[in-house]
Amino acid sequence: MDFSLTSEEKDFQSAVRHFGDTVLRRHERSLDAEGRIPPPVLEEMARLGLLAMPVPESYGGMGATAVQTEIAAEEIGRGDFSMATAVFFLLEAGWGSILARHGTEEARQEVLPPVCRGKHFLGVATTEPGGGSDLAHMVTRSRRAGEGYVVRGEKAYLSGVMEARERGGGHLTLTRCEEGEGFNFLYVPTQAPGTSVQRFENMGRMGISTGAIAYEDVQVPARYLVGEERRGFSCAMEGFQSARTFVAAACIGAAERALEMGMAYIRERKVFGQPLGKFEGIQFELADQWSLVEAVKWQCRRAAWMLDTYAWKGDRSHRGEIDRAVASVKLMAPQVAFDTIRKVMMWYGAAGYTKDMGLELGFRGIMSYLVGAEGGLNIMRIILGRELLGPEFVPYK
Ligand SMILES: Cc1cc2nc3c(=O)[nH]c(=O)nc-3n(C[C@H](O)[C@H](O)[C@H](O)COP(=O)(O)OP(=O)(O)OC[C@H]3O[C@@H](n4cnc5c(N)ncnc54)[C@H](O)[C@@H]3O)c2cc1C
């Protein structure tokens, strides 16, 4: 067993950290205020190969492994505390790799290169106004029509709706088959006739839009079917395995940055004649938080390694083990990151409450992963309960 990174992985990590420390930190406040990631930031990400990075080189990506992508997610979460850039990054990485594995050859050639160049956006649309946890009861439908499909319904709380509408691109959209059983997973361009978009105002991660898409008899060509007809649900679940791992990594990156800020502060800040870090009340909290962050970080890396070793090779034999690892990191990482930032904020005292310190950016961004983005915490607990106790313990039908 070898936990060390290869020299290639170390060089790559240094390059992404440099990008995070310089470009992302410079822009994190303005992208939050202006509601978009500035084009030069995306251009630099494309230059570094960070957009949809697991996509094979033949479609414009860098053919990155899940471990490399997990490392990059961590560095991007560390660079842009608001989480907006991390969300942009991980959606394209997770869902780009699904399209590369399960899309038709025509769709891969058409959709992926502009995403990897930073021209178009690629996201996922599963949540509906009626709920996001209970996907099996969704109402958005697709029916066969001629050579393709017609989609009708509405999705909500989707990341990247304005980016895809304005710049081009679309969402991999989970739809119930109108006739018979099953779900179709379809790439639906957000500029397709019959789609309309609404932006919601969030409390955080403002640099990427969140909103709804309504579909009024939207014609979707057959080449945009992802995976097999009626079997789209498993493709969507496979995509969540990757996206949740990268979400967790981004949260860990933000937590590490907060800890570093906190350690620098408690070394210097003197109260009652000594540095804050000398008081056990603070030092022990640091020890606890550091240990939690390390534990979840290595579980994230293990989850990414399992994706590389099994799932991304089409090997479903370790599905349960991967589901456990991924659900546990998506359950723990946002909570650990949120608590770490909150504790560091407390160490800073009043200074932590100011925007100058930037901790509130992370606070607001990480919160999106606590309330639900990429699956609510209780859904992760239900997956773990199912895997640990057996399917008969799932508390719903
Ligand atoms: C900023 C942001 C961005 C998002 N981006 C996307 C996106 O790009 N694409 C997309 O499809 N969706 C996206 N989502 C939606 C996200 O996937 C949903 O929030 C999530 O699936 C939960 O669905 P819901 O919000 O409708 O909550 P509900 O499903 O209504 O659940 C409400 C609460 O109840 C809990 N709960 C649900 N079932 C149970 C149960 N059986 N037992 C106990 N507790 C339960 C949930 O965990 C949640 O806390 C985004 C959400 C946010 C906040």
The ligand as an SDF file (V2000), in Angstrom:
LIG
                    3D

 53 58  0  0  0  0  0  0  0  0999 V2000
  -26.9020   25.4960   -4.4330 C   0  0  0  0  0  0  0  0  0  0  0  0
  -27.5560   24.2560   -4.9380 C   0  0  0  0  0  0  0  0  0  0  0  0
  -27.2280   23.7660   -6.2080 C   0  0  0  0  0  0  0  0  0  0  0  0
  -27.8470   22.6260   -6.7120 C   0  0  0  0  0  0  0  0  0  0  0  0
  -27.5140   22.1730   -7.9760 N   0  0  0  0  0  0  0  0  0  0  0  0
  -28.1940   21.1290   -8.5160 C   0  0  0  0  0  0  0  0  0  0  0  0
  -27.9390   20.6990   -9.8560 C   0  0  0  0  0  0  0  0  0  0  0  0
  -27.0460   21.2030  -10.5410 O   0  0  0  0  0  0  0  0  0  0  0  0
  -28.7000   19.7180  -10.3660 N   0  0  0  0  0  0  0  0  0  0  0  0
  -29.6950   19.1200   -9.6530 C   0  0  0  0  0  0  0  0  0  0  0  0
  -30.3730   18.2470  -10.1880 O   0  0  0  0  0  0  0  0  0  0  0  0
  -29.9580   19.5080   -8.3850 N   0  0  0  0  0  0  0  0  0  0  0  0
  -29.2310   20.4840   -7.7980 C   0  0  0  0  0  0  0  0  0  0  0  0
  -29.4880   20.8830   -6.5020 N   0  0  0  0  0  0  0  0  0  0  0  0
  -30.5870   20.2760   -5.8060 C   0  0  0  0  0  0  0  0  0  0  0  0
  -30.1540   19.1760   -4.8150 C   0  0  0  0  0  0  0  0  0  0  0  0
  -29.8170   18.0260   -5.5180 O   0  0  0  0  0  0  0  0  0  0  0  0
  -31.3290   18.9860   -3.8650 C   0  0  0  0  0  0  0  0  0  0  0  0
  -31.3450   20.1010   -2.9910 O   0  0  0  0  0  0  0  0  0  0  0  0
  -31.2590   17.7040   -3.0610 C   0  0  0  0  0  0  0  0  0  0  0  0
  -31.3400   16.5840   -3.8820 O   0  0  0  0  0  0  0  0  0  0  0  0
  -32.3890   17.6600   -2.0330 C   0  0  0  0  0  0  0  0  0  0  0  0
  -33.6170   17.8860   -2.6540 O   0  0  0  0  0  0  0  0  0  0  0  0
  -34.6020   19.0540   -2.1280 P   0  0  0  0  0  0  0  0  0  0  0  0
  -33.8080   20.2750   -1.9270 O   0  0  0  0  0  0  0  0  0  0  0  0
  -35.7610   19.1040   -3.0450 O   0  0  0  0  0  0  0  0  0  0  0  0
  -35.0450   18.5650   -0.7040 O   0  0  0  0  0  0  0  0  0  0  0  0
  -36.1470   17.4420   -0.3700 P   0  0  0  0  0  0  0  0  0  0  0  0
  -35.9690   16.2600   -1.2440 O   0  0  0  0  0  0  0  0  0  0  0  0
  -37.4750   18.0830   -0.3610 O   0  0  0  0  0  0  0  0  0  0  0  0
  -35.7190   17.0670    1.1140 O   0  0  0  0  0  0  0  0  0  0  0  0
  -35.8150   18.0580    2.1540 C   0  0  0  0  0  0  0  0  0  0  0  0
  -34.9430   17.6390    3.3280 C   0  0  0  0  0  0  0  0  0  0  0  0
  -35.4070   16.3800    3.8160 O   0  0  0  0  0  0  0  0  0  0  0  0
  -34.3500   15.4410    3.8460 C   0  0  0  0  0  0  0  0  0  0  0  0
  -34.9160   14.1280    3.5120 N   0  0  0  0  0  0  0  0  0  0  0  0
  -35.3730   13.7210    2.2990 C   0  0  0  0  0  0  0  0  0  0  0  0
  -35.8270   12.4490    2.3890 N   0  0  0  0  0  0  0  0  0  0  0  0
  -35.6530   12.0480    3.6800 C   0  0  0  0  0  0  0  0  0  0  0  0
  -35.9120   10.8390    4.3950 C   0  0  0  0  0  0  0  0  0  0  0  0
  -36.4290    9.7720    3.7870 N   0  0  0  0  0  0  0  0  0  0  0  0
  -35.6090   10.7850    5.7170 N   0  0  0  0  0  0  0  0  0  0  0  0
  -35.0750   11.8770    6.3620 C   0  0  0  0  0  0  0  0  0  0  0  0
  -34.7890   13.0410    5.7270 N   0  0  0  0  0  0  0  0  0  0  0  0
  -35.0760   13.1280    4.4000 C   0  0  0  0  0  0  0  0  0  0  0  0
  -33.3460   15.9140    2.8010 C   0  0  0  0  0  0  0  0  0  0  0  0
  -32.0260   15.4590    3.0820 O   0  0  0  0  0  0  0  0  0  0  0  0
  -33.4850   17.4230    2.9390 C   0  0  0  0  0  0  0  0  0  0  0  0
  -32.6630   17.8750    3.9860 O   0  0  0  0  0  0  0  0  0  0  0  0
  -28.8330   21.9750   -5.9520 C   0  0  0  0  0  0  0  0  0  0  0  0
  -29.1280   22.4400   -4.6580 C   0  0  0  0  0  0  0  0  0  0  0  0
  -28.4940   23.5460   -4.1550 C   0  0  0  0  0  0  0  0  0  0  0  0
  -28.8040   24.0090   -2.7640 C   0  0  0  0  0  0  0  0  0  0  0  0
  1  2  1  0
  2  3  1  0
  2 52  2  0
  3  4  2  0
  4  5  1  0
  4 50  1  0
  5  6  2  0
  6  7  1  0
  6 13  1  0
  7  8  2  0
  7  9  1  0
  9 10  1  0
 10 11  2  0
 10 12  1  0
 12 13  2  0
 13 14  1  0
 14 15  1  0
 14 50  1  0
 15 16  1  0
 16 17  1  0
 16 18  1  0
 18 19  1  0
 18 20  1  0
 20 21  1  0
 20 22  1  0
 22 23  1  0
 23 24  1  0
 24 25  2  0
 24 26  1  0
 24 27  1  0
 27 28  1  0
 28 29  2  0
 28 30  1  0
 28 31  1  0
 31 32  1  0
 32 33  1  0
 33 34  1  0
 33 48  1  0
 34 35  1  0
 35 36  1  0
 35 46  1  0
 36 37  1  0
 36 45  1  0
 37 38  2  0
 38 39  1  0
 39 40  1  0
 39 45  2  0
 40 41  1  0
 40 42  2  0
 42 43  1  0
 43 44  2  0
 44 45  1  0
 46 47  1  0
 46 48  1  0
 48 49  1  0
 50 51  2  0
 51 52  1  0
 52 53  1  0
M  END
$$$$
